[in-house]
Every structure is written in C-alpha cells, then in structure tokens.
Amino acid sequence: MNKIYITTSIPYVNAAPHVGFALELVQADAYARHFRLLGRDVRFQCGTDDNSLKNVRSAEAAGLPVADFVNANADRFEQLGIRLDVSNHEFVRTSRDSRHVACVHALWNACADNGDLYRKAYEGLYCVGCEQFYEPSELIDGRCPEHRIPLELVREENWFFRLSRYGDRLLHLIESDGLKIVPAHRRNEVLALLRRGLEDISVSRSAERARGWGVPVPLSDEVVYVWFDALANYLTGLGHGADEELFNRYWTAGGERIHVVGKGISKFHAIYWPAILLSAGLPPPSSILVHGYVTVDGRKIGKSAGNGIDPNSVIDAYGTPDALRYYLLRHIRSGDDGDFSAERLEAAWTGELGGQLGNLANRVLALVSSAFEGVAPPLQKSDFTQEAARLPAKVAEAFDAYELHVGLADIFAFVGEANRRFAKGAPWVDAKALAGDLTTAERKATGDRLGACIAEQVYALAVVARCLLPFLPRSAVALHGRLGIAVPEVYRAPLVIDGVKTASEAVLFPRREAASRHHGKAPPQLLPTGGRG
C-alpha cells in the first residue's frame, strides 16, 4: 500500500482554463506533495480531453481546424499547471498521445471479450456540454439540468455497454468502501443512482456526428464515445496496452488509485469508470475525491455566463501562484461549492499571508539578526513548542478527511497563537535592555529569556514552513531558506534549529501596491471559460 497513483480529471479544451479547474489542480497537487512527504511512492497525472464533440463545435465556431484549436487550448491547460507549481509526472493529451489509442482499444476489446458490448438502435436527448444522454425525467423545464440549455435529439445505431450488469457489484463496492467516495454526501448521491437501477449506455457515435474526430472503434468506421475514451486516459499515462511496467506498478499491484474530480462528473467516475474496469478484469479506483464548483457571486463559472476568472491574471497580479493556491485551498471548502472574490483574495493575501505569517517571520528574523548575529539560539521545550510539534498530525488528519481548508485553518490558527505569544513576550524590550547597563545577573536572565522566546518562534516558523509544503510550495521553500534549514524530503526528518544561520528578513508576501508596481500587472480578469461543465 506504499504506492499512490493520483490524477485530476481531464478537462474539455473548448476554451481557455478558468479558476474552477485551478481548484482541482491545486487540490490534487497538495495531496501528491503530502503523500511524498509521508514517504509514499507517488505517481501524479494530469491531462486534457481533446476528443469531445464540444471541442469540435467550438473549433468550427472559431473557424479553425480542430487539431489547431485543440492543441492551442491544451497548451494553455498544460502551462497553467506549470504556473501553479503543480508537480505532475505526466500530462496526457488524448488526441496526441501515441499510447492513447492502444489503451482505449485494449479496454474496448477486453469489454467485448467479456460480452459487455452489443449493437443497438437508439434515440435520445443529448447535451453536448455534458457529453451525455438524459432521460426526460432528468431535465429541468425540458433543459439540461447542468447547463440549462435545450438538448439535441439523436438517432443512431451504436455500440452499447452493459452497465446494468454491474449495478449490484458497484453498490457493494461503494457501500463497503472498496471504492471510497468523499465527501459523504457525494457518496450518498452515487448510491441513490445505483439503487434506482442502471441502464446500458452508448459507447460509440457515428463518425459523421463526431466530424471524424476522436478514437476510432476497433474494426469500425465509428468513433468511441468521449467518456469511454476520456476515462481511459488514467491508464494511458501508465502505458496500458503498450508498455505495462508503470501500469502494473501503480494500478494492478496494489496501492491506492485516487481520482480528484468535480461534482458534475462524479457519476462518470464512480459508476461508468469502475464498471468498465470490472468488465475489463481490472481493479477499480480505490478513492474518488469530489470537489464542488467555484462560483462568482453565487453563480457557477461558465462560458455562457461570462463570469470566468483567468487564473493566469491572478498569478501575474500577485507575482506568485501561492496567492491563488492559498485562496482556493483555504477559503473554499474542499468538498463544497465556494465563491471567488478578488476582494477576499486580497484580504487573504494582505491580512493572513502577509499580516500574520509574513509579518511574524520578518519580526522574528530581524531580532535573530540584531540580537544573535543571525544565529538561532538553543531551543528549550515548552508548552508552546509541544503545541507546534502536534501541528503536523493535525494537518495530516485534515488530508485524511479531505478537508484541506481545515488543515490550512489549523496552520494559521497556530500562526495566530505564535503572534500572540510573541507580542506577549515582547522580546524587543529585552533586546533593547541588553544594549543598556545591566548587572551580570540581569544580563544573563534577560539574555536567557530573549533566547528562549526567539528560539521557540524560529522553531514554530520551521514547523509551519514544513506543514505548508503541500499547500504553498514556493513560499514554504522560501521560508525554509530564510530560516536556514533544509527542505525535508519527508515530514519525519529531524527538525533542528539550534545554531542555524538565518536571513535578516523574510518579506514573503509583499504588499500588493508594491507587488503591482514591481510586476506591472493588472487585477484578475474575466475571460471566456473552458473545462468540464
């Protein structure tokens, strides 16, 4: 169980990425980094869903060849991950990755060999935005319940997958937590769907309707349905159907297989995907972490709504990805919807990151420099240092519970306590007193008191820096550097601060006025948005 394979979903590339998908990227990245710090063997994959009909129609509307349109937007998604310091090993583009067709065909043929694919004439209502058929009973005022748009009537003879065969097995799998779905209310939604019974699903479409774009059905002139195609990406990056070494290591040989997805596509990952895998004789995922939507003024971000926030403009405006990472991971509850606000982002940057952590680090290091020539004094155990030592376990509990916002809240509650203790100890008074006339006994007592206060604050900052590594990697590494301590490979590495040589200051989160002048950047911008939904 030492192995961890973790993935994001793969977004449609019908437009540029928005801040809603940035949420998924940084959540998954926080987990990947956390697992590595636990000493686990981690494989982390992202990618793009290039083969959807939604992409084809957007390319047509833009007057561009589909391949050119898809490649340009896929580049934007890949670059966003880089700009957000996302630490994925693999980025799979389903239209360009030479392994992907082999992987899809391997899954298709395995399902066919198990008797789970058959031909059927079908007529149904289809939403291109969701890339799925809906029953009339699922509609809201005759429209898609997700996008609130009219549906298209589709009549085709397609290949169908016997999803109905797997209802009972999926029910048992999820009820027994063989497939763990978090949070609980998302698990309950999936169980409710299963208890109502499953219908078989179409897994192909005509080449004409697909405009010839997508993975071809084996020995056919049809195209594989985009969800069968897209879900296979999780195995493409592991080499299934080609070089099986990584596939055997991270998928079939035990360990954990974790998908981080949005609530709008939980059904596909919790029902369709494990059923396809069971049909193919492969293990299902072990966990699905389901986040909510990022909203603006309570409305879901969407292209038609015109309310998307460009994550690149946020990164540019603050000169670091950590402003956006912090907001998304702390101020949006991990499993629920959460509102994005430029004003609240600014308050978080100025009041929490800068005002609490940055200000404390700067004041502590200034005193280490002036009173101890930049060398941290010896640490003495106290109730406060013991509280600091308990912080990593509290953060780990938040990861276990899929409550990343709680983990960051715990870290900053401790930072608040450190600030209060620093203010109460008033070490600057002792530092000033040492520059005056004191008796030998007074000088020793004052120096010991000052040293104890400063040492415990350096230790507290070192613990905070370590706990922040999964959340704010760039700022956490910078704080390690200012404190003169090495960035650990694992949480359990010894943390020694006695005698470390510190920097004289730590301006980790500069005030926005100064940052804006320095970077010459505008505030976050609205943009037409892409992504699933």
N, C-alpha and C positions, 0 to 999 in steps of 0.2 A: 504493500500500500504506500510505498515511498514515492511512487510515480504520480505525477499530476499532469493531466492534459486539460488545458483551459482554452476556451475560444470565445470570441464575440460572435454575434450573428454577422451575416454579410449583407450590407445594405444595397438597395437598388441604387444605381448610379444615373438616375434620370435628371439629377441636378446636383449642385454643389452640396457638400455636407453642412449640416446645421448643428447647433449646440446640443440638440437632443441626442444625436449619435455620439457626440463627445462624452456625454454622460456614460454611455455603455463602454466606450474605450477606456476611460479612466477607472471605472469600477473594475473591469476585468484586469487592467494593469495593476491596480492596487493588490488584487488577490494574487496575481502571478509573482509580484515582488514579495508579498508576505510569505507565500509558500517557499520561495527561495531562501528567505531569511530563516525559515524553520528548518532548512537543510533538506528540503524535498527536491526530487528530480523533476523539474518543471519544463513542459513544452507549451508554448503560448502561440496561438494562431489568430490572425485577423484576415480580412479579405473583402472582396466585393462580389455582388450578384450581378453579373453583366448580362445575363441571358433572358431577362424578363421582357414581356411584351410592353410593359410600362416604359422601359428604356427605348425600345424600338419606336414607339409612338412619339416620345419626346424628341428623339433624333429627327424623325420626319417633320415634326413641328418646327424644329430649328433649321431645317433644310440642310442637314449634314448627313454624310454616310454614317451608318450605325456604328461601325467599328471606330471611326474617328471620334464620334460623340462619346461613346462608352469609354474609350481609352483616356480622353481628356478628363472626364469626371472621376474615373477610377484613380487617376494620378492625384487628384485633389484629396480623395479619401486616404490614400496611402501617405501623402505628405502631411495630412492632419495628424495622423498617428505619430509621425516623426516629430512634429512640432509640439505635441502634447507629451513628449518623452515616454511614449508607450513602448514597452520593451518586448514586443512580439518577435518570435523567431521566424515566422512565416507569414507571408501575405499572399493569399490565393486569389487570383483573378480568374473567374470561371470561363471567360472567353479566350484567355491567352495561355493559361497554364497547360502545358502539353500533357500533364498527368491526368487532367480532369476528365476527359472523355473516357479514358481507360477505367477510371474509378467509377463513373456513372454506369458504364456498361457492365462492370463487374457486379455492381449491386443489382442492376436490372436483370442480368442473366441468373443471378442467384435467386431472386424472387420468382422469376419464370420457372426455374428448375423446381422450385417448391410448390408450383401450381397456383401461385397467387396473382398471376396476370392473365387477363382474358379480354376479348373484344366485346364492345357493347356500343350500340347506338344510343345517343344521349342528347337531351335538350335541357338547358338550364340557364339560370341567370348568373352572369359572370361580372365581377368587379375587377377591372384591370389594375386599379390601385392596390387592392389586396392580393391580386392574382389568385382568386379562389371563386368557386361557385357558392351561391347562397340559396337556401330554401326560402320560399315566400314568407314562412313564419318567422324567419330571422331578420326580415327587413324592418326598417322604421319608416313609416309613411311611404312604402314602396321603394326606399332608397337604401344604399349600403349603410349598415349601422356604424361603420368606421369612418367613411369619407362623406357620407350624406349626399352621394351623387347617384343618378339613375344607373341601373345595371344594364348590361347588354345581353340579349337573348342569343345563345349559342346552340347550334345544332350540329353535331359531329358524331362520327363513329370513331371511338378512341380505344386505347388500351386502358383497362381499369385494374386497380389494385384491390385485393380482397381485405380491405381494412376491417370489415365486420368480423373477420375470423379472429381478430386479436383483441377484441374488447375485454373479454374476461381476463386474459393474461395481463393486459395493461392495468386493469383495475387492481388485480392482486399486486402487481409490481409497485404501483404507487401507494396503495394502502399499507404495504409492508415496508415502505421507504427503500425498496430496492432501487427505485427511481425517486429521489428526493426532490420535491418541488418547493421552493422557498420564494416568498413568504407563504404562510399557511392559507391565506385567502385565495392565492393563485392556485394552490394545490386543490382547494375545495372547488374552484371553478372547473378545473380539469376533471375531477371526479364526477361532478354533476353532468358534464358532457358524456362521459363514459357510461354513466348509469342510465342515460336516456337512450343508449344504443348507438352504434356506429353504422354508417352507410359506406359502401365501397366508393373509392374516389378515382377520378380520371387522372391518369399519369402520362398522357400524351396530348398533343394538339396537332392540328394539320399544319404542314409546312407553309401553306398559304396564309393561315391566320397568324402564324409566327413570323411571317415575312422571310422564312428561311433562316432565321436567326436562332441559334441555340444548339444543344447537343442532339444529334440525330438518334432516333430509336434504332437499336441494332437491327440490321437487315430490313429496314423500312424507310419510307420517304417521309415519315412523321418526325416530329420534334418532341423530345422529352419535356414533360410538364415542368415548369420552372421550379416548383418546390421540391420535386424528386431530384432534379438537377442541383439546386442550391444546397439542400441539406447534405448532399454527398460531399460538399467541399470539406467538411470536417475530417473526412478520410483521405481526400485528395492530398492535403498537405502532409499526411503521414505515409503517402506512397501506396495506398491500397490499389490493387490492380496493376501495379508496376513493381517498384522496389518495396518489399514488405517489411524491411527491418524496423523502421520507425513505427509502422502500423502495429507490428507485433509487440513492440516495446511499450507503446503508450495506449493502445486500445484493447488488445486481446490478452495481454499478460498480467491482468490485474491492475491495481492502482485506481485512481479516480479520474473520471471523464466528466468535465464540468462545462456547461454552456451558460453564458451570460446573455440574456435576450430581453427584448422589450415585451410588455404585456400584450401588445397587439398580435404577436406571433407565437405566443406560448402554446397554442393548440397545435401548431405545426411541429414544434419541438417536443412536446410532451405526449402527443398521440401519433401523428403521422411518422415521425422520425424513428421512435423506438419500435413501432410496428414494422417498418421497412427493415430495420436491423434484425429484428426477431425472425422475419421471413427469410432473410439472407443468412441466418445462422450466426449472427454476430452479437456481441454484448451491447445492450442499450447504454445510453449515458447514465452516469451514477447520480448526477445532480443537475438541476436547472435553476439558475438564479434569475428571477424575473423582476426587472425594474419597471417603474412607471414612466409616464411621459413628462418631459419638460414642457411647461406651459408658459405663456406670456399673458399676463392679466387674466389668468384662469382658462385661457383657450389653448388647446393643443397646437403646437407648432406644425404648420403645413404650408405647402406651396400655394394652395389656393387662398389661404388665409393671409398670405403676405406678411407673416409675423416671425419669420425665421431670424435667428441671431447668428451672425457669422462668427464662428469660434476663432478664426484667424484674426479678426479685427480685435477681439478681446486680448489675445496673446500679444498682438502688436501694441495695443494701448498700454499694457502693463509691463511689457518687456520681458515677460516670463510666462510659461504655461501654468505656473503654480497658483496664480490668482484664480484662473478658471477651474483648475483641478480642485482647489480648496472649496470654492463655492459649490461645485457640483457634488462633492463628496461629503461636505458637512451640512450644507443648507438645503439639500434635497434628500429626504428620507430614502434609503436605498431601495425599498420595495414599493414606493408610492409615487404618485404624481407630485411635482414640485414646481413652483413658479420661478422663472428667471427674471431678475430685475437689475438693471445697471446700477440703480441707487443702492440696492442691498449688496451687490458685488463690491461697490466702492466702500461701503460701510465695513464689510468683512475685511477688505484689504487694509483699510486705514485703522479701524478700531481693534480688530482681532489679531491679524498677522503683524501689522506694524506696531500698533499701540500696545499690545500685550507681549507677544513673543519678541519682536524685533527690538522694542524699547528695553525690555529686561536684558536681553543679550548684550546690547550696546552698553548699558549702565554697568553690568557686572564686569565685562571685559575691560572697560575703562578703568575700573578700580583695581583689577588684577594688574593692569599695566602700570598704574601710578603708584600703587602701594606695595606690589610684589615683583616689580620689574618684569611683568608679563609671565610669571611662572605661577601656576596654580598651587596654593598651599595644601598641606596634607588634609585629607578628608577624615572627619570624625563622625561616627554613626550617631543618628538622632532619629526622633520620630519622623521628621521630615524626610530624611534620606531613605528610611524604610518605606514611607509612602511613595517616594519616587521609584523604589525598586519594585513596587507592586504594579506600577503603571503598565509595563509590557503585558502582563497577564490580563489586565482589563481590556487592553486593545485587542488581544488575541480572542477574547470572549466575544467582542463585537464582530470580528471577522467570522467566527463560528456561527453567529446568529444572523448573518447577512444584515448587519446594522452598522455600516461603515460610518454613518453620521454619528452614531453613539461613540465609536472609537475616537473620532476627532473631538467630539464634545468632551470626552474624558480627558484627552490630552490637554485641551485648552482650559478645562476646569483646574487641572493641576498647574498649568502656567499661571492662572489667576491666583492660586494659592501661593505660588512662588513669588509673585509680585507683592502680595500682601505681606508675606514673611520678610521679604527684602525691605519693604517700606518700614515695617515694624522694627527690624533690626537696625535701620539707619546706619549702615556701615560707613557712609561718607563722613559721619560725625567722628567715628573712631579714626578714620584715615586722616582727618584734619587734626585731630588731637595728637596723633603720633608725630606730627610736624612741629608740635609745641614742646614746652617744658613739662616733663613728666618724671616722676620718680621711677626708679628701676622696677619696682613692683607694679606701679601703674602702667608703665610701658609694656611690661610682659602681659598683664591682664588685658590691656586694650588690644595689643597685637594678637593675642590668642583669640579674643572674641571676634576681631575683624577677620582673622584667618578662617575660623570655623564658619562664619557667615558666608564668606566668599567661596570657600571650598564647597559647601553644600549647594550653593547656587550654580557653580560650574558643573557639579555632578548632576543637578536637576536638569540643566540645559543639555547635558550629554545624553541623559535618558530620553528627553523629549526629542532630540535630534534622531536618536535611534528609532523611536516609535514613529516618527514622521517619514521614515524612508519609503514605506509603501505608498504613502499619500502624496507627499510633496518631495519627490526625489531630488530635484535640483536644489531646493532650499535646504533640505536636510543635509545633503552633501556639503553645501557651503557652510552650514553651521558646524558640522564636524571639523571642517578646515579651520574656521575661526577659533574653535576650542583646542585645536592642536591634537586632535585624536583621529585615529584611522577609522575609515568607514568599514564596519564589520561585514563579513560575508554571511554570518548567521547571528541571530539575536543572542544566542547563548555565549558568544565571545566575551571574555572578561572585559569589564569596563573600569579602567584605571585612570584617574585624573591627577593623582599626586605628581607634581613636578612637570606637568605638560606645559609646553610653551604656547601661549595663546596670542591671538591677534589683539591689537589695541582697540579695535572697534568692530562692530558687526552690523553694518547697515544692510540688512537682509531684504527689507521691504520698504524702499524709499517712498516718500510721499508722492502722490500722483502728480502734483503740479511739477515737481522736479523731474519725475519719470517722463511725463508727457513732453516737457521741453527737451529732454535728452533724446528721446526716441522720435520726436516729431510726429506722433501718431494721433489719429482721430479716435473718438469714442467708438464703442461697439456698434456695428451697422446691421440693419435689417437686410435680408437677401432672399431670393427665391431658394427654396429648400429642397433637398433630396432626402433619401433614406426610406426605410420601410414605413409605410403609412404616409 
